[in-house]
């Protein structure tokens, strides 16, 4: 069972012995990185499953876009455009 979503200021209040009053809310992309890193560091003994990897990807790309390009977030890449190619210099 996954923990309920917490904003960074809520995690701060729960995990750190500091006053979080007046903190500016973080952007959604920052929240995604924080969520992934907290899961990776606090649940390091949990198996690294396909579902967990896809959850991390979805948290990093919550809009389904990478910059100006649409991406398939939270799912495996399909090969409709051919196999993945790594081209140096591009």
Kinemage of the C-alpha trace (Angstrom):
@kinemage 1
@onewidth
@group {chain A} dominant
@subgroup {mainchain}
@vectorlist {calphas} color= white
{ca unk a 1} P 0.000 0.000 0.000
{ca unk a 2} L 1.427 3.368 -1.038
{ca unk a 3} L 1.560 6.286 1.398
{ca unk a 4} L -0.767 9.194 0.728
{ca unk a 5} L 0.766 12.041 -1.257
{ca unk a 6} L 2.458 14.641 0.898
{ca unk a 7} L 3.664 18.037 -0.256
{ca unk a 8} L 7.289 18.901 0.507
{ca unk a 9} L 6.317 21.198 3.361
{ca unk a 10} L 4.252 18.402 4.930
{ca unk a 11} L 7.198 15.991 4.681
{ca unk a 12} L 9.391 18.690 6.174
{ca unk a 13} L 7.023 19.065 9.112
{ca unk a 14} L 6.887 15.306 9.649
{ca unk a 15} L 10.516 14.346 9.057
{ca unk a 16} L 12.593 17.289 10.186
{ca unk a 17} L 12.671 19.044 13.557
{ca unk a 18} L 12.467 22.503 11.956
{ca unk a 19} L 9.830 25.182 11.588
{ca unk a 20} L 8.414 25.013 8.055
{ca unk a 21} L 6.130 28.030 8.338
{ca unk a 22} L 6.444 30.416 5.431
{ca unk a 23} L 8.008 27.966 2.981
{ca unk a 24} L 7.173 28.618 -0.648
{ca unk a 25} L 5.430 25.644 -2.298
{ca unk a 26} L 7.707 23.721 -4.649
{ca unk a 27} L 6.994 23.251 -8.348
{ca unk a 28} L 5.393 19.937 -9.342
{ca unk a 29} L 8.603 18.777 -11.042
{ca unk a 30} L 10.525 19.315 -7.806
{ca unk a 31} L 7.853 17.423 -5.885
{ca unk a 32} L 8.292 14.496 -8.287
{ca unk a 33} L 12.034 14.305 -7.680
{ca unk a 34} L 11.479 14.525 -3.919
{ca unk a 35} L 8.850 11.761 -4.042
{ca unk a 36} L 11.141 9.486 -6.037
{ca unk a 37} L 14.171 10.127 -3.816
{ca unk a 38} L 12.180 9.595 -0.619
{ca unk a 39} L 10.854 6.301 -1.948
{ca unk a 40} L 14.322 5.216 -3.079
{ca unk a 41} L 16.020 6.113 0.198
{ca unk a 42} L 13.298 5.180 2.685
{ca unk a 43} L 12.156 1.993 0.941
{ca unk a 44} L 15.568 0.828 -0.269
{ca unk a 45} L 14.915 -2.715 0.927
{ca unk a 46} L 11.736 -3.036 -1.167
{ca unk a 47} L 12.149 -4.873 -4.473
{ca unk a 48} L 12.817 -2.659 -7.474
{ca unk a 49} L 9.822 -3.782 -9.503
{ca unk a 50} L 8.585 -2.711 -12.900
{ca unk a 51} L 5.649 -0.966 -11.199
{ca unk a 52} L 7.972 0.961 -8.868
{ca unk a 53} L 10.190 2.109 -11.759
{ca unk a 54} L 7.148 3.235 -13.745
{ca unk a 55} L 5.827 5.089 -10.684
{ca unk a 56} L 9.153 6.917 -10.414
{ca unk a 57} L 8.985 7.855 -14.086
{ca unk a 58} L 5.408 9.094 -13.729
{ca unk a 59} L 6.409 11.236 -10.740
{ca unk a 60} L 9.261 12.778 -12.755
{ca unk a 61} L 7.034 13.530 -15.762
{ca unk a 62} L 3.579 14.265 -14.263
{ca unk a 63} L 2.371 16.150 -17.347
{ca unk a 64} L 3.380 13.409 -19.788
{ca unk a 65} L 5.814 15.789 -21.442
{ca unk a 66} L 9.550 16.320 -21.423
{ca unk a 67} L 9.979 19.950 -22.318
{ca unk a 68} L 8.095 20.434 -25.570
{ca unk a 69} L 7.930 16.720 -26.387
{ca unk a 70} L 5.142 14.354 -25.355
{ca unk a 71} L 6.339 11.189 -23.652
{ca unk a 72} L 4.704 8.010 -22.457
{ca unk a 73} L 5.127 8.503 -18.705
{ca unk a 74} L 4.477 5.641 -16.316
{ca unk a 75} L 4.637 3.020 -19.043
{ca unk a 76} L 7.240 1.099 -20.988
{ca unk a 77} L 8.367 2.504 -24.317
{ca unk a 78} L 6.762 0.879 -27.305
{ca unk a 79} L 8.581 0.221 -30.563
{ca unk a 80} L 6.066 1.817 -32.929
{ca unk a 81} L 8.805 4.213 -34.097
{ca unk a 82} L 11.428 1.492 -34.211
{ca unk a 83} L 13.951 0.427 -31.592
{ca unk a 84} L 15.598 2.949 -29.297
{ca unk a 85} L 18.765 4.382 -30.809
{ca unk a 86} L 21.536 6.305 -29.083
{ca unk a 87} L 23.126 8.649 -31.616
{ca unk a 88} L 26.280 10.501 -30.509
{ca unk a 89} L 26.268 14.250 -31.082
{ca unk a 90} L 22.477 14.653 -31.288
